Amino acid sequence: MALTDFSGATAIITGGASGIGLATAQALYAGGANVVLADINEQGLREAEELLKKRSPGANGQIICISTDVTREDEVQEVMEMTVAMCKRIDLVVTCAGIGRGGKIDTFASSDMQQLLAINFMGTFHCVQQALPTMRHQGSGYFVCLSSVAGKLGVPALSGYCATKWAVRGFTSAVRAELEGSGIGITTVYPAWVDTPMIHQEGVGNLQIEALLTPEQVASEILQAVRTEQRDLTLAPNPDISSALKLFSANQDMAERAMGQFALRAAQQTQGA
């Protein structure tokens, strides 16, 4: 069942204190929704709440902030239970909590890989699994799960990140099929580089990044995708990324070779500089 009117709806947004999560929360709150901001950053949550109230002073919805570590199943379960207790239902869950880590596989720490999996994939898994009982009882509900164009590509020096985003892609595809006929929908979002704090994190900020998307642009596209029950939302304004996606779709072997050769030339130019 499509969620076409956000007024009075209840939405849970993980990673809601910044970036795409905050922008999505702002758009939903301005549209009359109750927003539950779940984030590990407690100070960020307080600042996010103040920002939402300041930018939409006439909004009628509630703002509920819950400090949450999405890697912990019990904390995610508590978010869902608190939301139902306070708002009586869960109409939308948007999983924006995520981190980025880069580096060649030879030196990529297993601890970084574990953290990527715990936040980017297991965080998504926990949210879907813990919200489903309420949505099944309602006979309606919607998930928006953030993957990345890295969930459709094999990017040198981003193997760990790619692995987690491919995992989100496969997981949501399978769950979407599993939920057929239930009244519960899923949009999987595959954005290219977005101007968020993540692209400035250690291990990502040193990559060649051109962020042509803003969090607000992505949030607007997400809400429209929910309204129309769009299953795949791919946002790739970068010409090189758009071309890579087309090549991967047409000929993955050729695409892997091309991306590898491009990375090799870039490394050689850097060494020669």
N, C-alpha and C positions, 0 to 999 in steps of 0.2 A: 504494500500500500504506500503510495507516494506521500511524502510529507511536504505539502505545497504551501502550507501556512504555518509560519513559525510562532505566531502570536499565541501565547499560552502553553507552547510546547516546552518540554524540559530536555535540555542538552547537557551532556557531560563532555568536557574537553580536557584530555590529558595534555600536559605540556602547555597548559593554559596561561602561564605567567609571561610568556614571551613568544615572539615569532609568529608562525602561522596559527598556533593555538590561540594566542591572544587576539589576533586579527579576526579569527573566526568567531571567537566569543563576543567580540565587539559587534560584529555584524548581526549575530543572533540576538544579542541583548537589545540592540537598536530596533530589531524587528519584533520585539515583544516577548522573546523567549525567556524562560528561567535558565540561567547558565550556572553550571557547577564547574568551577575551575579546580582541576586536580594537578598539582605540581609538587615536586620535591623542594622547590625554592619558596620558603615561607615568606620571606621579605618580598620576593617577586609577586606573590599572590596578593599581598596587601596593596602593593603599588598598582597591580592590574585592576583590582576592585575599584580603587580611587579613580583610575583612568576611565574605566567604563562608565562610572557614575558621572564623571565630569563631561564626557563626550556625548552622553545620552541622558541628560537630566530628567527628561520626561518619560523615560522608559518605565513600563509597568511590571516587568519581570523581577524575579529575585536574583541575587548574586550570592552564591554559596562557594566559599573557598575551603578546600580540604587538602592539607599537606599529605602528599601521596608519593610513595616510591612504587612505580609500576612494576618493578621486578619482584615485589612481594605480593603474593596472591591474597594474603589476608587483608592487606591495606586496600587493594583494589575491590575486594569483596565489601569492605566497610564503606567505600565510596558509593557503591551501588545500593547498599542497604540504607545509608543515610539519605541518599537522594529519594528513594521510595518513601521513606518515613516523612520527609519534609515536603516532597512535591507529588507524591502518590503514584508517579509513573516515570518511565524512561522512554523518551521518544527518539533520542538521537545520541549516539556516542561517537566522538571524533578523537581518534588516537594520533595525537601530534607529538607525544613525548618521544624524543630520539636524540641520538648523538652521532657524530661523525669521527672516524679515525682513518688516517691514511698511512701508507708506508709499504715498501716492498715486502713480499711475503717472507723473504729470507730473514728479515729482522723484525717482523711483526710479532709483538708479544702476545702470548696466549691469553694473558690477563685482559688485554685490550679486546681480543676476539670474544672472550666470555662476556665482557661488559657490553659490547655491541649487541650480542645475541640476547642478553638479559633485558636490555632496554628496548631495542628496536623491534625484536620479534616477540620475546616472551611477554613484554608489556602489552603488545597488541593482543596476543593470545589470551592473557588474563582478562582484559577488558571485554572481549567478545564472549568468552565463556561465562564470566560473572554477570553480564547484563542479560544474557539470553533467557534465563528463567522468567524474568519480569516481562520481557518482550513477548515470549511465548504465551504467557498468561494473558497479556493484553490482546494478542493476535496482531500486533503491529510493532514497528520499531525500525530503526535505520542505523547502520554503521558507516562511518567514513574512516578508512584506514590509510594512513600515509605510508606509501612506499617511496619511490623515487625513479627517475629515469635510469638510475643505477640498478633498478630492479628489472630492467629490460636490456641492459648492456653489460659487457665485461670490460671494466675500466682498469687499466694498469695502475698499480699503486693504490687501488681502492678495493682490493679483493675481499677484505673482511666486511666492509660496508656493503658492497654488492651482495655478498652472501646473505646478509640479513634482510636486504630489501627484496631480493628474489624470494626469500622465505615468506615475506609478507604477501608477495604476489601469489605464490602457490597456495598459501593458506587461505587467503580470501577467495580465490577462485574455487577451491574445493568446498569451503563453507557456503559460498553463494549457491552452489549446486545443491548442497545438503539442505538449504533453507527454502528451496523452490516450493512455492505454494503455501508458505507459512505466513505471508504478509510482512516478512522482515527482509529488508534489502541491504545491499552493501555496495558502496562506491570505493574503488581503490584508486588512489591519487598518485600520479607519477610526475612530480614536478622536476624541472631542471634546477639549476642553481637559483636559490632564493636568498635575498638579502636579509639573512637572519643571523643571530649570534653563532649558530652552528658553523658557518663557513669561516669564522675567525678562530675556531678552536685549534688547539695545537694538533698538528698532524693533518690538518685540512687546509688551513690558511696559507700554507706554502705551495699548494697546488695552483695550477693556472686556472683561475676561476673568474668567470664573467657572469655576475648575477644580474639577469635581465628581468627577473620577477620580483615583485614586492609581496610581503605577506598579505597585504590588503587585496591585491589582484588574485592571489590564490584563494583567499577566503571567499571572495565574490564568486569565483568559479565553482568552489565547493558547494555553496548554497544553491546555485543553479543546478548543479549535478544532482543534488538531493531532490530538488523539486521535480526533475525529469527522470529520476531513477537511472541515471547514467552509470553504467557499471565501470567503465574505464575512463578516467579523466587524466589525460596526458598533456602536460603543459611544457612545451619545449620551444621557446622563441629563439634560442640560440641556433643559428644556421648549422654550425658544425654538429651540435647534438641532434638536431632534427635529421640531418643527413645520416648520422650514425644509426639512429633508430630505424630509418628506412632500410639501410644496408643490412642491419642485423635481422630485420624481418624477412628480407629477400634472400640473404645468403650469409648465415652466421659465420661459416668458415672464413669467407672473404673479409667480413667485418672484423673478426678477431685478428687476422693478419694485418689489416690496415691500421687498426688501433695500436697494435704492438709496434709496427714500423714507425708510426707517428711518435709514439712515446720514446722509441729508440733515437730518432732524429733529434727530438727535443733535448734528450739527455746529452747527446753528443754536442749540440750547440751550447748547452750550459757549461760543459766541461771545457769547450774551446774558447769561451768568453773570457 
